[in-house]
Amino acid sequence: KQQALELRQKELDFNVERYTNLATQASVVAGFSFESLVELEVPEDCPWLLSSAYFVCGSCAMALSLYCLCVGSFATVFGHRLALQGPHGSLERAVHILVAHRNHLFFVAGLSLVFLVFAAVLMSWIKMGAAASVVSCVFIAFAVAVARRMNSMVHLFEIPESMLVTGAVRVNAGNNPLGAIDLSQLNPGSRAAVY
């Protein structure tokens, strides 16, 4: 049981660190987005549709980044609190909650970056005149290269579910109709937590 709990604690720390890193990066993207929304001076002859699209993309980038910042920060604080101060089985529950929400938060962070790139492309058309097409190609090539590399790396680092090592240690309970015993939820002095 002790080794299972130690592994689960490492999983908690790993996930909390990922959420913290994501929140930090989201705060940087939110700052860039806010700065570009406030500082851009739109020329008088700029088509309203172009400037409107820019402000919508910049606002979406900022809002999605702030969402990641708030939810990621909340998850780290309350995930740690649940794991450390909750009843038996809380460490397991905290890790499960963090893992369950991780992909959603990463998706929202990725979406904020997509909107930031769109805003950069639109800003180039608002401010850069003839160079806008070249600058747009640079930003689009950057976005495509990052997306392709990340997709490739996801497949390289993929761990099949059947081979994933976690601290969730279950022991076969033999003929027990309720299933297996989860060692991480055993409470000394009481009966085993049976699923």
N, C-alpha and C positions, 0 to 999 in steps of 0.2 A: 504494500500500500504506500509506503514512504517513497519508493522510487516513482510510482505512478503520480503522486502528488508533486514531486519535484519536477517531473517532466511537464505536468500541467502548469506549474508555476512558470516554467520557462516559456511555455506556449502563451501564457498570459502576458509576460514581459515582451515577447516577440510581437504580439498583436498590438499591445499598447504602444510600442515603439513605432510600428507601422502607422498607426492612427496619428501619433504625434508628428511624425515626418510629413504625413499628408496634410495635416492642419497647418504646419509651417509653410509648406509649399503653396497651399491655398491662400494663406495670408499674403504671400508675395504676389500671386496672380490678382488677388482682389486689389492690392495696392497699385499694381500696374494699370488695371482696368479703371480704377477711380481716377488716377492721375491723367490717363488719356482722355477720359470723359470731361474732366474739368479744364484741362489745358488746351485742348484742340480748339483752335479758332477756325470756324468754317467760313470759307470765302463767300461773299455775297452771290456770286454766280454759280455756286454749287447746286446741282439739282436736289430738290427736297427729298426725293426718294433715296438718293445715295447717302445723304447725311442722316436721314431717319434710320436707314438700315445699319449704318455705323453705330448710332447711339443705341439701337436695340441690341446689336451684338455685344457691344461693350458693357451694357447693363446686364445682359444675360451672363457674361463672363464673370462680372463682379458678384451678381446674386448667387450663382452656383458656387463660386469660390467661398463666399461667406457661409453658405449652407454647409460646405465641407468643413470649414473652420469651426463652426458652432457644433455640428453633430460630432465631428472627430474629437473635439475637446471635451464635450459632454461624455462621450463614450469612454475616453481614457480615465476621467475622474470617477465616474460611477462604476465603470468596470473594475477598477482597482478597489473601490469601496466595497462593492459586492463580494469580491474575492477575499478580501481581508477581514471584513466585519460581519459577513453573512453567516448563516448556520451551515452545518455540514452539507457538502455538496455545492456550496456557492462558488467555489473556484471553478468547478466543472461548468456550472451555469454561466459564469462570467465569460469563460473562454468560448463557450458555445454561442453566446450572444454576439461577441466581437467577431467571430468567424462568420456568423450568419449575415451580418450587416456589412462586411468588408467589401464584397463585390459591388454592392449598390453604391457605396461611398466612392469607390475607385471609378465607377462609371460616371458619376456626377463630376468628379474631378477632371476626368478626361473630357467630358462635355464642356466644361468651363474652358479648357485649353483650346478646344475646337472653336468656340465662340471668340476667344482671344485672337486666334489666327484669322478668323473671318474679319474681325474688327481691324486688324492690322492691314489686311488686304484692302478693305474699304477706305481706311485712312490714307493708304497710298494713292488711291484714286482721287481723294479729296485734296490732298496736299502736294502731290509730286508731279502732276502734269504728265508729260511725255514718258517719264521714267516709270510711271505706275504699272505698266504692263510687265516690265522686267522685274520690278519689285514684287508684284503679285505672283509671278512665276517662282520667284525665290521662296516666298512664304508657302506657297502651295507645294512646291517640291520638298521643302522642309517637313511639312505636315505629313505628306505621303511617306517620306523616308522614315520618319519616327513611327508612324502607324505600322508600316511593314516590318521594321526591326522589332518593335514591341510584340507584334503578332508572332514573329519567328521565335523570339525568346520565350514567349509563353509556352510554346510547344516544346522547346528545348528543356525548360525547367519543370515541365508537367510531371506530376507524380500520380500514377494511377490510384484511384480510391482504395483498391484492395491492398496497396503497398504503403499507404500513408501511415506513418508512425505518430501516435498521439499519446497523451497521458490517460486517455479513456481506456482503462484496463477492465475488461469483463472476463469473468471466469464462468465456464459452462457449469450450470447447476444440475447437471445430470438429468434425472427424470422430473425435475421441477417444471410444472406446466407454465409457470410465470416467466421462464427464460433464464437469463444469466445474471450473475451478481456483479455489480459495478463496484470494484475495489476502491475507487476514489471517493465513494460516498459511504463507506463503512464508518460507523460511529462506534467507537469503543464503548462497551457496556450496553449496547443495544443489538437488536437483530440486524442482519445484513439488509442493505437496500436491494431489493429484488425487482427486476423488470420483467 
